[in-house]
């Protein structure tokens, strides 16, 4: 859709519709903005000739929506925020499509260069869960693609994100958890001090999600939440293992179970790097765990997850057939060999500390026992 002359045909026509109806028929504009969001994602840099116009129209829609909802006050309905949500999703599509050039785009806007961050912060404080959900998705993608745009606002944004890590609103909670992880990933170890003021509050929110991963709590049933919480915890530990060291025994089993299901390969690598650093900082989280058998078993399955064939989406399904049927485990991915070696050394250290024979291995399914024996010299 972004090739040849199609952008020149499609984008001006859609912008013309937007201009003609922007003051009279907002409902018509909702699918139009959704359409442009998808096109921005697909066209990538080919949408640049129209990107400033689209950006300013989206921002104007959001700004108008905020004023309208504020004016209606208690009479405002959730659907009154639909334009805000679609405008925010359009911005997110542009971030994904333009990448680092979205930063340049915002800074080139005479109208919104200086107010973009404050408007984003206003979205985070909305009473409407759908607005916050879209805002947090946008923040996460800005952290990935254009981190410079949110750097100055990280203190306020982190407070809003952490406050919204609450399973009461599952989709909001999921996006907030993921966005915090993306901010952690972009800060890097040299800037870990920027997040230190928020680590205690963040841990208070993440730990119950990970502990719930090993129980029957409601948070356990929210699709993707265990994975996002595990990835974010790993990225936090990757900044500084001391952030999670003291509390590690409380949630290490649930953390391992969540890590085993992380699909995105970048998130998986970074999360496991943080996990390895955390275990080295506090090995007793496994060695002296009160429920040691459960913790060791969860740790073993986190390692095994690297060897399970992935679907096209990157999902690794640990099924009975995989564990007990035909042997289908793959070697540790070559591109992540450094993590594989670190996990192997960590596993051997744990075995040596607990004794040459891990009772937990004997209780593993037959294919897992074979994998551990052949790949990790554990039997």
C-alpha positions in Angstrom: 0.0 0.0 0.0 3.0 2.3 0.4 4.5 1.5 -3.0 4.5 3.3 -6.3 1.8 6.0 -6.7 -0.7 4.6 -4.2 0.2 7.0 -1.3 -0.3 10.0 -3.7 -3.7 8.7 -4.5 -4.9 7.6 -1.1 -3.6 10.0 1.5 -4.7 13.3 -0.1 -8.2 11.9 -0.6 -8.5 10.8 3.0 -7.1 14.1 4.3 -9.7 15.9 2.1 -12.5 13.9 3.8 -11.0 14.7 7.2 -10.9 18.5 6.4 -14.5 18.5 5.1 -16.0 16.7 8.1 -13.7 17.7 11.0 -16.2 20.0 12.6 -19.5 18.3 11.7 -19.2 14.5 11.8 -16.7 13.2 14.3 -18.2 9.7 14.1 -17.2 9.5 10.4 -13.6 10.5 11.4 -13.1 7.6 13.8 -12.7 4.9 11.1 -10.8 7.4 9.0 -8.2 7.8 11.7 -8.1 4.1 12.3 -7.5 3.6 8.6 -4.7 6.2 8.6 -3.1 4.5 11.6 -2.9 1.3 9.7 -1.6 3.0 6.6 1.1 4.9 8.5 2.3 1.6 9.9 2.4 0.0 6.5 3.8 2.9 4.5 6.5 3.7 7.0 8.7 6.5 5.6 6.6 6.9 2.5 4.0 8.7 4.5 6.4 11.6 5.3 5.1 14.1 2.8 1.8 14.2 4.7 3.1 13.3 8.1 3.0 16.8 9.6 -0.6 17.5 8.4 -1.7 14.1 9.8 0.1 14.7 13.1 -1.4 18.1 13.7 -4.9 17.0 12.7 -4.6 14.0 15.2 -3.3 16.3 17.9 -6.1 18.8 17.2 -8.6 16.0 17.5 -7.1 14.9 20.8 -7.0 18.5 22.2 -10.6 19.2 21.2 -11.7 15.9 22.8 -10.0 16.8 26.0 -11.7 20.1 26.2 -15.1 18.6 25.3 -14.9 16.0 28.0 -13.7 18.5 30.6 -16.6 20.8 29.7 -19.1 18.0 30.0 -17.6 17.1 33.4 -19.8 14.5 35.2 -22.1 14.3 32.2 -19.4 13.0 29.9 -19.8 9.5 28.6 -17.0 7.1 27.6 -18.0 7.4 24.0 -17.2 11.1 24.2 -13.6 10.1 24.4 -13.6 8.0 21.2 -12.0 10.7 19.1 -9.2 11.0 21.7 -8.6 7.3 21.6 -8.5 7.1 17.8 -6.3 10.2 17.6 -3.8 8.6 20.1 -3.8 5.3 18.2 -3.1 7.3 15.0 -0.1 8.8 16.6 1.0 5.4 17.7 0.8 4.1 14.2 2.9 7.0 13.0 5.5 6.3 15.7 5.7 2.7 14.6 5.9 3.7 10.9 8.3 6.6 11.1 10.5 5.4 13.9 13.2 7.9 14.9 11.8 10.3 12.3 8.7 10.8 14.5 10.9 12.7 16.9 11.9 15.1 14.1 8.3 15.4 13.0 7.1 16.5 16.5 9.9 19.0 16.8 9.0 20.5 13.4 5.5 21.3 14.5 5.1 24.9 15.3 1.8 24.2 17.0 2.6 21.2 19.1 6.3 20.8 19.6 6.2 22.4 23.0 2.9 20.9 24.2 3.2 17.3 23.0 4.5 16.0 26.3 2.0 17.8 28.4 -0.9 16.6 26.3 0.5 13.1 26.6 0.6 13.4 30.4 -3.0 14.7 30.4 -4.1 11.5 28.5 -2.4 9.4 31.2 -4.6 11.0 33.8 -7.9 10.5 31.9 -10.8 8.9 33.9 -11.6 6.8 30.8 -9.7 3.4 30.8 -9.6 3.3 27.0 -7.8 6.6 26.8 -5.2 5.5 29.3 -4.8 2.2 27.5 -4.0 3.9 24.2 -1.8 6.5 25.9 0.3 3.8 27.6 0.7 2.0 24.3 1.9 5.2 22.7 4.4 5.8 25.6 5.8 2.3 25.2 6.3 2.8 21.5 7.8 6.2 22.0 10.3 4.6 24.4 11.2 2.1 21.7 11.3 4.4 18.7 11.7 8.0 19.8 12.8 8.1 23.5 14.0 11.6 23.3 10.4 12.9 23.1 9.5 11.5 26.6 12.9 11.8 28.4 12.0 15.1 30.1 8.7 13.7 31.3 9.8 10.4 32.7 9.3 11.3 36.3 5.6 12.1 35.8 5.0 9.4 33.3 6.5 6.7 35.5 4.3 7.7 38.3 1.2 7.5 36.1 2.3 4.1 34.6 3.0 2.5 38.0 -0.3 3.8 39.4 -2.1 2.0 36.6 -0.4 -1.4 37.1 -3.7 -2.6 38.5 -5.5 -5.7 37.2 -8.9 -4.0 37.9 -8.5 -2.7 34.3 -6.7 -5.6 32.6 -5.8 -3.9 29.3 -4.7 -0.7 30.9 -2.6 -2.7 33.4 -1.1 -4.7 30.6 -0.1 -1.7 28.6 1.2 0.2 31.6 3.4 -2.8 32.6 4.8 -3.2 29.1 5.5 0.5 28.8 7.5 0.6 32.0 9.6 -2.3 30.7 10.3 -0.4 27.5 11.4 2.7 29.5 13.7 0.5 31.6 15.1 -1.0 28.4 15.9 2.4 26.9 17.4 3.9 30.0 20.3 1.6 30.0 22.6 0.8 33.0 24.3 4.1 32.9 21.0 5.8 33.5 19.6 3.4 36.1 19.7 6.2 38.7 16.8 7.9 36.9 14.5 5.0 37.8 15.7 4.3 41.3 13.2 6.7 42.9 10.3 4.5 41.4 11.7 1.0 42.0 10.0 0.4 45.4 6.5 1.4 44.1 7.1 -0.5 40.9 8.1 -3.7 42.8 5.0 -3.4 45.0 2.9 -3.5 41.8 4.8 -6.2 39.9 5.5 -8.7 42.6 1.8 -9.6 43.2 1.4 -10.1 39.5 4.3 -12.6 39.5 3.2 -14.3 42.7 -0.3 -14.5 41.2 1.3 -16.3 38.2 1.8 -19.3 40.5 -1.7 -19.2 42.1 -5.4 -18.9 41.3 -5.5 -15.1 41.5 -7.4 -13.1 39.0 -4.3 -11.5 37.6 -3.1 -14.9 36.5 -6.0 -15.2 34.0 -5.3 -11.9 32.2 -3.8 -12.8 28.8 -0.2 -11.6 28.4 0.1 -10.0 31.9 2.4 -12.6 33.4 4.7 -12.3 30.4 4.7 -8.5 30.5 5.3 -8.4 34.2 8.1 -10.9 33.9 9.7 -9.0 31.0 9.5 -5.7 32.9 11.0 -7.2 36.1 13.8 -8.6 34.0 14.5 -5.3 32.3 14.5 -3.6 35.7 17.0 -6.2 37.1 19.1 -5.7 34.0 19.5 -2.0 35.0 20.7 -3.0 38.5 20.2 -6.4 40.1 20.1 -4.7 43.5 16.7 -3.2 42.6 15.2 -6.7 42.9 17.7 -8.7 45.0 16.1 -8.4 48.5 12.5 -9.4 47.3 13.6 -12.1 44.9 12.7 -15.1 47.0 9.1 -13.9 47.1 8.4 -14.1 43.4 11.2 -16.1 41.7 9.0 -19.1 40.9 6.3 -17.0 39.3 8.9 -14.9 37.5 10.4 -18.1 35.9 7.0 -19.2 34.8 6.3 -15.9 33.2 9.7 -15.7 31.5 9.0 -19.1 29.9 6.1 -17.6 28.0 7.7 -14.3 26.8 7.4 -14.4 23.0 9.1 -11.3 21.7 12.8 -12.2 21.3 14.2 -8.8 22.3 12.1 -8.7 25.4 13.0 -12.3 26.1 16.7 -11.8 25.9 16.7 -8.6 28.0 14.4 -10.2 30.6 16.6 -13.3 30.9 19.8 -11.2 31.2 18.2 -9.4 34.1 17.0 -12.7 35.6 20.5 -14.2 35.5 22.0 -11.0 37.1 19.4 -11.2 39.8 20.1 -14.9 40.7 23.8 -14.2 40.8 23.1 -11.3 43.2 20.9 -13.5 45.4 21.4 -17.2 44.7 19.7 -18.1 47.9 16.4 -17.2 46.3 16.7 -20.7 44.7 19.1 -22.5 47.0 17.3 -21.7 50.2 13.8 -21.3 49.0 11.1 -22.7 51.3 9.4 -24.3 48.3 12.6 -25.2 46.7 11.3 -28.1 44.5 8.7 -25.7 43.0 11.3 -23.0 42.4 13.8 -25.3 40.9 11.2 -26.9 38.6 10.1 -23.4 37.5 13.7 -22.5 36.8 14.2 -25.6 34.8 11.1 -25.0 32.7 12.3 -21.4 32.0 15.5 -22.8 30.6 13.6 -25.5 28.6 11.4 -22.9 27.0 14.4 -21.7 24.9 14.4 -25.1 23.2 10.7 -25.4 22.3 9.9 -24.8 18.6 8.2 -21.5 18.2 5.1 -20.6 16.2 5.2 -17.8 13.7 4.1 -15.4 16.5 7.1 -16.4 18.6 4.9 -18.2 21.2 6.3 -21.3 22.8 3.6 -23.8 23.8 4.7 -26.2 26.5 2.2 -29.1 25.8 2.0 -32.7 27.1 3.0 -33.8 23.6 6.1 -31.7 23.6 7.1 -32.9 27.0 6.3 -36.6 26.6 5.8 -37.3 22.9 8.2 -37.3 20.0 11.4 -35.4 20.9 11.2 -32.0 19.2 13.5 -29.8 21.4 15.8 -27.6 19.4 19.4 -26.5 20.3 19.6 -23.2 22.2 19.3 -20.3 19.6 22.7 -19.4 18.2 21.9 -15.7 18.2 21.3 -15.9 22.0 24.2 -18.2 22.8 25.6 -15.9 25.4 22.4 -16.2 27.4 22.4 -20.0 26.9 26.0 -20.3 28.2 25.1 -18.2 31.2 22.0 -20.2 32.0 24.1 -23.4 31.7 26.7 -22.2 34.1 24.0 -21.0 36.5 22.3 -24.4 36.4 25.5 -26.2 37.1 26.3 -23.9 40.0 22.9 -24.6 41.5 23.4 -28.4 41.0 26.8 -28.3 42.7 25.4 -26.3 45.6 22.5 -28.6 46.1 24.2 -31.8 45.4 25.2 -33.7 42.3 21.7 -35.1 41.7 18.8 -32.7 41.6 15.7 -34.6 42.8 13.6 -32.2 40.7 15.1 -33.5 37.5 14.0 -37.1 38.2 10.4 -35.8 38.4 10.6 -34.0 35.0 8.9 -35.4 31.9 11.1 -37.7 29.8 11.9 -35.2 27.1 13.0 -32.6 29.6 15.3 -35.1 31.3 16.8 -36.0 28.0 17.3 -32.3 27.1 18.9 -31.5 30.4 21.3 -34.5 30.2 22.3 -33.9 26.6 22.5 -30.1 26.5 23.3 -29.2 30.2 25.0 -32.3 31.6 22.4 -32.5 34.3 20.9 -35.9 35.1 
